Amino acid sequence: MLVSPSILYNNCYGKYAIAAVNVFTMEQIHGLFAAAQKAQSPIIVQLTPVARKYANPIMLQSMISAAAAIYPEVVYAVHLDHGTEEHALEALEQGYTSVMIDASHDDFETNIARTQAVVTQAHAKGIVVEAELGVLSGVEDDLSVDDKDALYTNPLQAKEFVERSGCDSLAIAVGTSHGAYKFSGGQGIQFDILKKIQQALPNFPLVLHGSSSVDKNEIEQINRFGGQLKENAAGVTDAELQKAIPLGICKVNIATDLRLLWTRVHRDFFANSPELFDPIVPGKKYIEAYQDFICKRFEVLGSAGKATNFK
């Protein structure tokens, strides 16, 4: 069942969070929907501009629609992640239930103006808008931000930003970052800032980008089979995510973990089966591993079993 994220947020606020998962391929879409149906968890399917360019928006939307037919019990939303105005306006016509306009690298007034312009057009179609205030460091897709350019979200600005822009949810910078090296310095989520943002915006859905866990065991296995990832790769802990949920975090973005999982499965498979070359075999293994991983994320976020709330 396709729903608006606003319906999900109204139900989950302060109690559990929705996994917003970036997808690029058929295997990932199969794995995500299969896991959501098994766990009876609502989900947000996220598509980045890079994913849209790689697979084509028509192909991606067709695969999502097919997955919804194959797994009819799944409650899901379709979201554009880190889009420009051009991407957002295209998504408004392509069946998305929400779009993100990312003008976080602009100055405060420009960010408001760009967000407000998208909000006006999206709301006219009944589609909700996610915006971002503050800048996350790290590297993911074609996004790259140095740590020195990363800025935490100002709690006082957050209230003004939401009121003036009209956005429906807000991605905030509270210490996480994109990619596999989120907390290589050991700093973790800045809960003092998160608490102040919630106080300024009570009952308003907040979004945590860069929320993958970056399992050390996955890093070790990847490197054992020929990878060269740095050992200081680190992500968001389960305890941090669970502490953030009562403070207004409704949407938790996950991407890096599933890339690491893909890499580990395929490096492991071809290292141990060098005589094989059929992509279907490791593809099946990846779907199975994907389902297992995502089901565990649902448990951590508290969303397992909550799909029944929307039926």
HELIX and SHEET records of a PDB file:
HELIX    1   1 PRO A    5  CYS A   12  1                                   8    
HELIX    2   2 MET A   26  ALA A   39  1                                  14    
HELIX    3   3 PRO A   49  ALA A   55  1                                   7    
HELIX    4   4 PRO A   57  ILE A   70  1                                  14    
HELIX    5   5 GLU A   85  LEU A   92  1                                   8    
HELIX    6   6 PHE A  108  ALA A  124  1                                  17    
HELIX    7   7 ASP A  147  ASP A  149  5                                   3    
HELIX    8   8 PRO A  155  SER A  165  1                                  11    
HELIX    9   9 PHE A  191  ALA A  200  1                                  10    
HELIX   10  10 LYS A  216  ARG A  224  1                                   9    
HELIX   11  11 ASP A  238  ALA A  244  1                                   7    
HELIX   12  12 ILE A  245  LEU A  247  5                                   3    
HELIX   13  13 THR A  256  ASN A  272  1                                  17    
HELIX   14  14 ILE A  280  LEU A  301  1                                  22    
HELIX   15  15 LYS A  306  PHE A  310  5                                   5    
SHEET    1   A 9 ILE A  18  ASN A  22  0                                        
SHEET    2   A 9 ILE A  43  LEU A  47  1                                        
SHEET    3   A 9 TYR A  76  GLY A  83  1                                        
SHEET    4   A 9 SER A  98  ILE A 101  1                                        
SHEET    5   A 9 VAL A 128  LEU A 133  1                                        
SHEET    6   A 9 SER A 169  ILE A 172  1                                        
SHEET    7   A 9 LEU A 206  LEU A 208  1                                        
SHEET    8   A 9 ILE A 249  ILE A 254  1                                        
SHEET    9   A 9 ILE A  18  ASN A  22  1                                        
SHEET    1   B 3 LEU A 143  VAL A 145  0                                        
SHEET    2   B 3 SER A 137  GLU A 140 -1                                        
SHEET    3   B 3 SER A 177  HIS A 178  1                                        
END                                                                             
